[in-house]
Amino acid sequence: QPLASPLLQTLDGRFMRLLGRGHQPHDAWVLLHALKRRDSLAEQMGGSFERMRSKLQTFTWEDLQKHQDELLACAREWSFQDLAKAF
């Protein structure tokens, strides 16, 4: 399924899939923020939930796929334990 919760492989060869509340297409962007690969959206938008939501809605499917690909590549640079702590 396109943009479903990806199976992340870590530096130490272990795998992680994030499960839970159901996933939104922009979750990869949020996870990249947790890994310090993105600036705080809340700070960028002055803490406005509506402005944050509007920003996330501007992403195209191509943007979202790039975010997910970046997340997959980034996970390979982290150990399983460090990645779990960051999330």
C-alpha atoms as an extended CHARMM CRD file, in Angstrom:
* protein
*
        87  EXT
         1         1  GLN       CA              0.0000000000        0.0000000000        0.0000000000  PROA      1               0.0000000000
         2         2  PRO       CA              1.5140000000        3.3490000000       -1.0210000000  PROA      2               0.0000000000
         3         3  LEU       CA              2.8890000000        5.3820000000        1.8610000000  PROA      3               0.0000000000
         4         4  ALA       CA              1.8570000000        2.8200000000        4.4690000000  PROA      4               0.0000000000
         5         5  SER       CA              3.9380000000        2.5350000000        7.6130000000  PROA      5               0.0000000000
         6         6  PRO       CA              7.3770000000        1.6180000000        6.2330000000  PROA      6               0.0000000000
         7         7  LEU       CA              9.5360000000       -1.2270000000        7.4760000000  PROA      7               0.0000000000
         8         8  LEU       CA             12.6960000000        0.5250000000        8.6550000000  PROA      8               0.0000000000
         9         9  GLN       CA             16.0150000000       -1.3280000000        8.6380000000  PROA      9               0.0000000000
        10        10  THR       CA             18.5510000000       -0.0090000000       11.1320000000  PROA      10              0.0000000000
        11        11  LEU       CA             22.3540000000        0.1870000000       11.0570000000  PROA      11              0.0000000000
        12        12  ASP       CA             22.6270000000       -2.9950000000       13.1280000000  PROA      12              0.0000000000
        13        13  GLY       CA             20.4400000000       -4.9680000000       10.6960000000  PROA      13              0.0000000000
        14        14  ARG       CA             17.2880000000       -4.9720000000       12.8190000000  PROA      14              0.0000000000
        15        15  PHE       CA             13.8720000000       -3.9050000000       11.6090000000  PROA      15              0.0000000000
        16        16  MET       CA             11.2570000000       -1.5420000000       13.0110000000  PROA      16              0.0000000000
        17        17  ARG       CA              7.7330000000       -0.7430000000       11.9010000000  PROA      17              0.0000000000
        18        18  LEU       CA              5.7590000000        1.9060000000       13.7240000000  PROA      18              0.0000000000
        19        19  LEU       CA              2.2670000000        0.7950000000       14.5410000000  PROA      19              0.0000000000
        20        20  GLY       CA             -0.5140000000        2.4830000000       16.3940000000  PROA      20              0.0000000000
        21        21  ARG       CA             -3.1270000000        5.1150000000       15.9040000000  PROA      21              0.0000000000
        22        22  GLY       CA             -3.3840000000        4.6830000000       12.1690000000  PROA      22              0.0000000000
        23        23  HSD       CA             -1.0630000000        6.4980000000        9.8740000000  PROA      23              0.0000000000
        24        24  GLN       CA             -1.3700000000        9.6760000000        7.9090000000  PROA      24              0.0000000000
        25        25  PRO       CA              0.5790000000       10.3580000000        4.7150000000  PROA      25              0.0000000000
        26        26  HSD       CA              2.6300000000       13.1050000000        6.3930000000  PROA      26              0.0000000000
        27        27  ASP       CA              3.8610000000       10.8610000000        9.2500000000  PROA      27              0.0000000000
        28        28  ALA       CA              7.2610000000       10.3960000000        7.5610000000  PROA      28              0.0000000000
        29        29  TRP       CA              7.8040000000       14.1700000000        7.7550000000  PROA      29              0.0000000000
        30        30  VAL       CA              6.9540000000       14.1530000000       11.4590000000  PROA      30              0.0000000000
        31        31  LEU       CA              9.3520000000       11.2430000000       12.0810000000  PROA      31              0.0000000000
        32        32  LEU       CA             12.1060000000       13.0560000000       10.1860000000  PROA      32              0.0000000000
        33        33  HSD       CA             11.5430000000       15.9490000000       12.5770000000  PROA      33              0.0000000000
        34        34  ALA       CA             12.0200000000       13.5510000000       15.5090000000  PROA      34              0.0000000000
        35        35  LEU       CA             15.3650000000       12.5730000000       13.9690000000  PROA      35              0.0000000000
        36        36  LYS       CA             16.3920000000       16.2460000000       13.6750000000  PROA      36              0.0000000000
        37        37  ARG       CA             16.1040000000       16.1620000000        9.8660000000  PROA      37              0.0000000000
        38        38  ARG       CA             13.3510000000       18.8080000000        9.8280000000  PROA      38              0.0000000000
        39        39  ASP       CA             12.8340000000       22.0560000000       11.7100000000  PROA      39              0.0000000000
        40        40  SER       CA              9.9160000000       22.3160000000       14.1050000000  PROA      40              0.0000000000
        41        41  LEU       CA              6.7220000000       22.8740000000       12.1690000000  PROA      41              0.0000000000
        42        42  ALA       CA              5.1480000000       24.3820000000       15.2830000000  PROA      42              0.0000000000
        43        43  GLU       CA              7.8950000000       27.0180000000       15.4380000000  PROA      43              0.0000000000
        44        44  GLN       CA              7.7120000000       27.6850000000       11.6970000000  PROA      44              0.0000000000
        45        45  MET       CA              3.9570000000       28.2470000000       11.9070000000  PROA      45              0.0000000000
        46        46  GLY       CA              3.9650000000       30.2110000000       15.1470000000  PROA      46              0.0000000000
        47        47  GLY       CA              2.2450000000       27.3990000000       17.0310000000  PROA      47              0.0000000000
        48        48  SER       CA             -0.9150000000       27.6730000000       14.9240000000  PROA      48              0.0000000000
        49        49  PHE       CA             -2.4880000000       24.2420000000       14.4720000000  PROA      49              0.0000000000
        50        50  GLU       CA             -4.4230000000       25.4510000000       11.4390000000  PROA      50              0.0000000000
        51        51  ARG       CA             -1.2800000000       26.7890000000        9.7570000000  PROA      51              0.0000000000
        52        52  MET       CA              0.5590000000       23.5200000000       10.5050000000  PROA      52              0.0000000000
        53        53  ARG       CA             -2.2820000000       21.4720000000        9.0490000000  PROA      53              0.0000000000
        54        54  SER       CA             -2.4260000000       23.7190000000        5.9890000000  PROA      54              0.0000000000
        55        55  LYS       CA              1.3250000000       23.3020000000        5.4550000000  PROA      55              0.0000000000
        56        56  LEU       CA              1.0810000000       19.5000000000        5.6810000000  PROA      56              0.0000000000
        57        57  GLN       CA             -1.8000000000       19.5320000000        3.1920000000  PROA      57              0.0000000000
        58        58  THR       CA              0.3800000000       21.2660000000        0.5880000000  PROA      58              0.0000000000
        59        59  PHE       CA              2.6210000000       18.2060000000        0.1960000000  PROA      59              0.0000000000
        60        60  THR       CA              2.1510000000       16.3320000000       -3.0570000000  PROA      60              0.0000000000
        61        61  TRP       CA              2.2470000000       12.5190000000       -3.2770000000  PROA      61              0.0000000000
        62        62  GLU       CA              5.7020000000       12.9040000000       -4.7960000000  PROA      62              0.0000000000
        63        63  ASP       CA              6.8220000000       14.9810000000       -1.7750000000  PROA      63              0.0000000000
        64        64  LEU       CA              5.4370000000       12.3720000000        0.5920000000  PROA      64              0.0000000000
        65        65  GLN       CA              7.2410000000        9.5660000000       -1.2340000000  PROA      65              0.0000000000
        66        66  LYS       CA             10.5090000000       11.5390000000       -1.0140000000  PROA      66              0.0000000000
        67        67  HSD       CA              9.9800000000       11.9960000000        2.7420000000  PROA      67              0.0000000000
        68        68  GLN       CA              9.3880000000        8.2720000000        3.1710000000  PROA      68              0.0000000000
        69        69  ASP       CA             12.4610000000        7.4000000000        1.0840000000  PROA      69              0.0000000000
        70        70  GLU       CA             14.5430000000        9.8080000000        3.1890000000  PROA      70              0.0000000000
        71        71  LEU       CA             13.1940000000        8.2070000000        6.3660000000  PROA      71              0.0000000000
        72        72  LEU       CA             14.1470000000        4.7380000000        5.1140000000  PROA      72              0.0000000000
        73        73  ALA       CA             17.6830000000        5.9510000000        4.2910000000  PROA      73              0.0000000000
        74        74  CYS       CA             17.9940000000        7.7800000000        7.6030000000  PROA      74              0.0000000000
        75        75  ALA       CA             16.9730000000        4.7040000000        9.6100000000  PROA      75              0.0000000000
        76        76  ARG       CA             19.9230000000        2.8090000000        8.1290000000  PROA      76              0.0000000000
        77        77  GLU       CA             22.2420000000        5.3260000000        9.8370000000  PROA      77              0.0000000000
        78        78  TRP       CA             20.8510000000        4.6960000000       13.3500000000  PROA      78              0.0000000000
        79        79  SER       CA             21.0900000000        1.7080000000       15.6790000000  PROA      79              0.0000000000
        80        80  PHE       CA             17.7710000000        0.1190000000       16.6150000000  PROA      80              0.0000000000
        81        81  GLN       CA             17.9870000000        1.3640000000       20.2260000000  PROA      81              0.0000000000
        82        82  ASP       CA             18.8820000000        4.9280000000       19.2530000000  PROA      82              0.0000000000
        83        83  LEU       CA             16.1180000000        5.0530000000       16.6560000000  PROA      83              0.0000000000
        84        84  ALA       CA             13.5750000000        3.7580000000       19.1620000000  PROA      84              0.0000000000
        85        85  LYS       CA             14.6610000000        6.4220000000       21.6760000000  PROA      85              0.0000000000
        86        86  ALA       CA             14.4110000000        9.1850000000       19.0720000000  PROA      86              0.0000000000
        87        87  PHE       CA             10.8650000000        8.2020000000       18.1640000000  PROA      87              0.0000000000
